Amino acid sequence: MVYPYNERMPNNNETLMLPVDSSMIEAIGYDAETSTLLVDFVKGGTYSYADVPESVYADLISAESVGKAFHATVKHAGFTFTREA
């Protein structure tokens, strides 16, 4: 079963991470309940970005270049972030 991007996976309450075609980013997830964007980077590390509008997530997963879109809409936007792993 495929779960919508903004829902939690059953039985483990973790946010679903979607793989993306990027040399910089491995996967992206979004928790609509907390407006948290999760980003797994290719070189290691998962970061959570707080108070990110759902529209930013939608733009990222549909972008021609996920890395460029990330820099333009997340990194340079100044969202508070935390390294998760």
Buried (B, 14 or more C-beta within 10 A) or exposed (E): EEEEBBEBEEEEEEBBBEEBEBEBBBBBBBBBEEBBBBBBBEEEEBBBBEEBBBEBBEBBBEBEEBBEBBEBBBEEEEBEBEEEE
